[in-house]
């Protein structure tokens, strides 16, 4: 289903339940309509979990994991606690993560997710000789793309195997955040009790835990940054103040569902938009410009 206020592919049943829940919590229909049109609906995710292979029993009082375990697909063949991590053992754990995502998605009554904060590691994708490479990894993935449920497992595997990095979101309803060291965080406005049991039955540990990557719009800080051409070091920045989210989405050619979090290249076709909010006079002959959005 494509909604009438944009080009967002949204599961209709999940969206309707989401809107009904907001109205039950006191948001009026008029407020809901205005917020959607402005792209400024601000909703805290009701349930958030940390879902990993790491047993909380091995954490110290500060939450630091003390047991020596593998943390990446690149650890295949290495030894941990006297035992070598085999390809098959790795794939069993990976399968549990991927299937857990799909179970949480199903219980949240969604059939697609949007990709944000995409980074593609082309040097890994070009190595087709790797035992972890699959032909399906050549999906046409771009920032802000909608990924339907049949392709979500493939994208999850690409992330877990370090071919790409990204997060999944669905407007105010759901997210999957992939962190460092094989950490995964899922958020939903549904309690997902069956999905939790599924993950636990597949040797994963599910903890109520807020994702460190989750940001509501009022907490996001945005800067225009610049670096000398062909250099990576940022030499200047100015903070953007009071710029509507909907205007940023339009300037960056993003959907109304995209939270505008991450880093974006500012180009000639949108430089005039950003120039009006900063004192520095943009000079593309000397600098490359970026929009940084985070906390």
PAGU-42619 format. One record per residue (C-alpha): residue in one letter; x, y, z. Coordinates in steps of 0.2 Angstrom, whole numbers. Example, Ala and Ser with C-alpha at 12.3 -4.5 7.8 and 13.67 -1.06 7.14 Angstrom:
2
+---------+-------+-------+-------+
! residuo !  east ! north !    up !
+---------+-------+-------+-------+
!       a !    62 !   -22 !    39 !
!       s !    68 !    -5 !    36 !
+---------+-------+-------+-------+
//
This chain:
295
+---------+-------+-------+-------+
! residuo !  east ! north !    up !
+---------+-------+-------+-------+
!       x !     0 !     0 !     0 !
!       x !     6 !    18 !    -4 !
!       x !    -1 !    31 !     7 !
!       x !    -9 !    46 !     1 !
!       x !     3 !    59 !     8 !
!       x !    19 !    52 !     0 !
!       x !    27 !    37 !    -8 !
!       x !    29 !    27 !     8 !
!       x !    25 !     9 !     6 !
!       x !    16 !     5 !    23 !
!       x !     8 !   -10 !    29 !
!       x !   -11 !    -4 !    31 !
!       x !   -16 !   -15 !    46 !
!       x !     0 !   -10 !    56 !
!       x !    -2 !     8 !    52 !
!       x !   -21 !     8 !    57 !
!       x !   -16 !     0 !    74 !
!       x !    -3 !    12 !    76 !
!       x !   -15 !    27 !    73 !
!       x !   -28 !    19 !    84 !
!       x !   -16 !    17 !    98 !
!       x !   -11 !    36 !    97 !
!       x !   -29 !    41 !    97 !
!       x !   -32 !    31 !   113 !
!       x !   -17 !    39 !   121 !
!       x !   -25 !    56 !   118 !
!       x !   -18 !    62 !   101 !
!       x !   -33 !    70 !    92 !
!       x !   -37 !    66 !    74 !
!       x !   -34 !    84 !    69 !
!       x !   -17 !    84 !    78 !
!       x !   -13 !    67 !    70 !
!       x !   -17 !    74 !    53 !
!       x !    -7 !    90 !    55 !
!       x !     8 !    81 !    62 !
!       x !     9 !    68 !    47 !
!       x !     7 !    82 !    34 !
!       x !    22 !    92 !    42 !
!       x !    32 !    76 !    44 !
!       x !    34 !    80 !    62 !
!       x !    25 !    66 !    71 !
!       x !    36 !    63 !    87 !
!       x !    33 !    46 !    95 !
!       x !    43 !    36 !   108 !
!       x !    45 !    17 !   103 !
!       x !    35 !     8 !   117 !
!       x !    45 !    -8 !   118 !
!       x !    64 !    -9 !   115 !
!       x !    75 !   -24 !   117 !
!       x !    93 !   -29 !   115 !
!       x !    94 !   -46 !   107 !
!       x !   110 !   -55 !   106 !
!       x !   120 !   -71 !   108 !
!       x !   128 !   -65 !   124 !
!       x !   122 !   -72 !   140 !
!       x !   119 !   -58 !   153 !
!       x !   125 !   -69 !   167 !
!       x !   143 !   -65 !   160 !
!       x !   141 !   -46 !   162 !
!       x !   149 !   -37 !   177 !
!       x !   140 !   -24 !   188 !
!       x !   144 !   -11 !   174 !
!       x !   136 !   -21 !   161 !
!       x !   153 !   -26 !   153 !
!       x !   153 !   -43 !   145 !
!       x !   167 !   -53 !   152 !
!       x !   167 !   -69 !   143 !
!       x !   179 !   -71 !   128 !
!       x !   167 !   -74 !   113 !
!       x !   167 !   -71 !    94 !
!       x !   160 !   -54 !    89 !
!       x !   160 !   -55 !    70 !
!       x !   159 !   -66 !    55 !
!       x !   177 !   -62 !    52 !
!       x !   181 !   -73 !    67 !
!       x !   177 !   -89 !    58 !
!       x !   192 !  -101 !    60 !
!       x !   198 !   -92 !    76 !
!       x !   198 !  -100 !    93 !
!       x !   188 !   -94 !   108 !
!       x !   189 !  -103 !   125 !
!       x !   198 !  -117 !   117 !
!       x !   185 !  -120 !   103 !
!       x !   187 !  -115 !    85 !
!       x !   172 !  -106 !    78 !
!       x !   167 !  -115 !    62 !
!       x !   157 !  -109 !    47 !
!       x !   142 !  -120 !    51 !
!       x !   142 !  -114 !    70 !
!       x !   142 !   -96 !    64 !
!       x !   128 !   -98 !    51 !
!       x !   117 !  -106 !    65 !
!       x !   119 !   -91 !    76 !
!       x !   116 !   -79 !    61 !
!       x !   101 !   -89 !    56 !
!       x !    94 !   -86 !    73 !
!       x !    96 !   -67 !    72 !
!       x !    88 !   -66 !    55 !
!       x !    73 !   -77 !    59 !
!       x !    71 !   -67 !    75 !
!       x !    70 !   -51 !    65 !
!       x !    56 !   -59 !    54 !
!       x !    46 !   -65 !    69 !
!       x !    47 !   -48 !    77 !
!       x !    42 !   -40 !    60 !
!       x !    27 !   -52 !    59 !
!       x !    21 !   -49 !    76 !
!       x !    22 !   -30 !    73 !
!       x !    10 !   -34 !    58 !
!       x !    22 !   -26 !    45 !
!       x !    28 !   -33 !    28 !
!       x !    41 !   -20 !    24 !
!       x !    54 !    -9 !    31 !
!       x !    64 !     6 !    26 !
!       x !    83 !     7 !    25 !
!       x !    92 !    21 !    33 !
!       x !   110 !    26 !    37 !
!       x !   116 !    14 !    23 !
!       x !   135 !    11 !    21 !
!       x !   140 !    -1 !     7 !
!       x !   157 !   -10 !     9 !
!       x !   161 !   -12 !   -10 !
!       x !   178 !   -20 !    -6 !
!       x !   170 !   -35 !     2 !
!       x !   156 !   -36 !   -10 !
!       x !   168 !   -37 !   -24 !
!       x !   176 !   -53 !   -17 !
!       x !   165 !   -67 !   -24 !
!       x !   177 !   -80 !   -18 !
!       x !   172 !   -78 !     0 !
!       x !   162 !   -93 !     8 !
!       x !   150 !   -80 !    15 !
!       x !   146 !   -72 !    -2 !
!       x !   129 !   -75 !   -10 !
!       x !   123 !   -70 !   -27 !
!       x !   108 !   -63 !   -19 !
!       x !   119 !   -49 !   -11 !
!       x !   118 !   -39 !   -27 !
!       x !   101 !   -31 !   -22 !
!       x !    98 !   -14 !   -28 !
!       x !   100 !    -6 !   -11 !
!       x !   100 !    13 !    -9 !
!       x !    97 !    25 !     6 !
!       x !    79 !    26 !    10 !
!       x !    74 !    11 !     0 !
!       x !    59 !     1 !     5 !
!       x !    63 !   -17 !     8 !
!       x !    49 !   -30 !     7 !
!       x !    49 !   -45 !    18 !
!       x !    55 !   -58 !     5 !
!       x !    72 !   -48 !     4 !
!       x !    74 !   -43 !    22 !
!       x !    83 !   -59 !    27 !
!       x !    96 !   -56 !    13 !
!       x !    99 !   -38 !    19 !
!       x !   101 !   -44 !    37 !
!       x !   114 !   -57 !    32 !
!       x !   123 !   -43 !    22 !
!       x !   124 !   -33 !    38 !
!       x !   129 !   -47 !    49 !
!       x !   143 !   -52 !    37 !
!       x !   149 !   -34 !    36 !
!       x !   145 !   -32 !    18 !
!       x !   135 !   -17 !    22 !
!       x !   129 !    -7 !    37 !
!       x !   111 !     0 !    39 !
!       x !    96 !     1 !    51 !
!       x !    78 !    -3 !    47 !
!       x !    64 !     8 !    52 !
!       x !    45 !     9 !    50 !
!       x !    37 !    26 !    54 !
!       x !    34 !    26 !    73 !
!       x !    30 !     8 !    73 !
!       x !    46 !    -3 !    72 !
!       x !    65 !    -3 !    70 !
!       x !    80 !   -15 !    69 !
!       x !    97 !    -7 !    74 !
!       x !   113 !   -17 !    71 !
!       x !   127 !   -12 !    82 !
!       x !   145 !   -16 !    84 !
!       x !   151 !   -34 !    89 !
!       x !   135 !   -43 !    84 !
!       x !   123 !   -33 !    95 !
!       x !   105 !   -31 !    88 !
!       x !    92 !   -19 !    95 !
!       x !    73 !   -21 !    90 !
!       x !    59 !    -8 !    94 !
!       x !    41 !   -10 !    92 !
!       x !    24 !    -3 !    98 !
!       x !    18 !   -21 !   100 !
!       x !    24 !   -32 !   115 !
!       x !    30 !   -46 !   103 !
!       x !    28 !   -60 !   116 !
!       x !    28 !   -74 !   104 !
!       x !    44 !   -67 !    95 !
!       x !    53 !   -65 !   111 !
!       x !    49 !   -84 !   115 !
!       x !    55 !   -88 !    98 !
!       x !    72 !   -79 !   100 !
!       x !    74 !   -87 !   117 !
!       x !    70 !  -104 !   110 !
!       x !    84 !  -101 !    97 !
!       x !    97 !   -98 !   110 !
!       x !    96 !   -79 !   109 !
!       x !    95 !   -68 !   125 !
!       x !    81 !   -55 !   125 !
!       x !    83 !   -40 !   137 !
!       x !    72 !   -25 !   139 !
!       x !    85 !   -12 !   134 !
!       x !    84 !     5 !   125 !
!       x !    93 !     5 !   108 !
!       x !   108 !    17 !   109 !
!       x !   104 !    22 !    91 !
!       x !    86 !    27 !    94 !
!       x !    83 !    46 !    93 !
!       x !    67 !    55 !    93 !
!       x !    67 !    71 !    82 !
!       x !    68 !    83 !    97 !
!       x !    84 !    75 !   102 !
!       x !    93 !    76 !    85 !
!       x !   107 !    89 !    82 !
!       x !   111 !    94 !    65 !
!       x !   127 !   102 !    58 !
!       x !   133 !   107 !    41 !
!       x !   151 !   102 !    40 !
!       x !   165 !   105 !    27 !
!       x !   182 !    97 !    23 !
!       x !   195 !   102 !    10 !
!       x !   192 !    94 !    -7 !
!       x !   198 !    76 !    -7 !
!       x !   202 !    77 !    11 !
!       x !   193 !    68 !    26 !
!       x !   197 !    80 !    40 !
!       x !   182 !    91 !    44 !
!       x !   189 !   109 !    45 !
!       x !   173 !   119 !    50 !
!       x !   155 !   116 !    55 !
!       x !   139 !   126 !    59 !
!       x !   124 !   120 !    68 !
!       x !   107 !   120 !    60 !
!       x !    93 !   128 !    70 !
!       x !    74 !   127 !    69 !
!       x !    74 !   119 !    51 !
!       x !    58 !   108 !    49 !
!       x !    61 !    90 !    46 !
!       x !    49 !    90 !    31 !
!       x !    60 !   104 !    23 !
!       x !    76 !    93 !    26 !
!       x !    68 !    78 !    19 !
!       x !    63 !    88 !     3 !
!       x !    80 !    96 !     1 !
!       x !    88 !    79 !     2 !
!       x !    75 !    70 !    -9 !
!       x !    70 !    58 !     5 !
!       x !    53 !    51 !    10 !
!       x !    42 !    58 !    23 !
!       x !    46 !    42 !    33 !
!       x !    65 !    45 !    34 !
!       x !    71 !    53 !    51 !
!       x !    85 !    62 !    43 !
!       x !    98 !    54 !    54 !
!       x !   116 !    50 !    48 !
!       x !   127 !    59 !    36 !
!       x !   122 !    66 !    19 !
!       x !   132 !    74 !     5 !
!       x !   127 !    92 !     1 !
!       x !   127 !    94 !   -18 !
!       x !   125 !   109 !   -30 !
!       x !   107 !   105 !   -32 !
!       x !   103 !   108 !   -13 !
!       x !   117 !   120 !    -8 !
!       x !   105 !   135 !    -9 !
!       x !    93 !   127 !     4 !
!       x !   107 !   125 !    17 !
!       x !   116 !   141 !    13 !
!       x !   101 !   151 !    20 !
!       x !   104 !   143 !    37 !
!       x !   123 !   146 !    39 !
!       x !   135 !   161 !    40 !
!       x !   149 !   152 !    31 !
!       x !   148 !   155 !    12 !
!       x !   149 !   139 !     3 !
!       x !   163 !   137 !    -9 !
!       x !   162 !   120 !   -19 !
!       x !   179 !   124 !   -28 !
!       x !   188 !   123 !   -11 !
!       x !   177 !   112 !     0 !
!       x !   166 !    97 !     1 !
!       x !   150 !    99 !    12 !
!       x !   140 !    87 !    22 !
!       x !   125 !    87 !    34 !
!       x !   128 !    77 !    50 !
!       x !   113 !    72 !    60 !
!       x !   115 !    63 !    77 !
!       x !   116 !    67 !    95 !
+---------+-------+-------+-------+
//
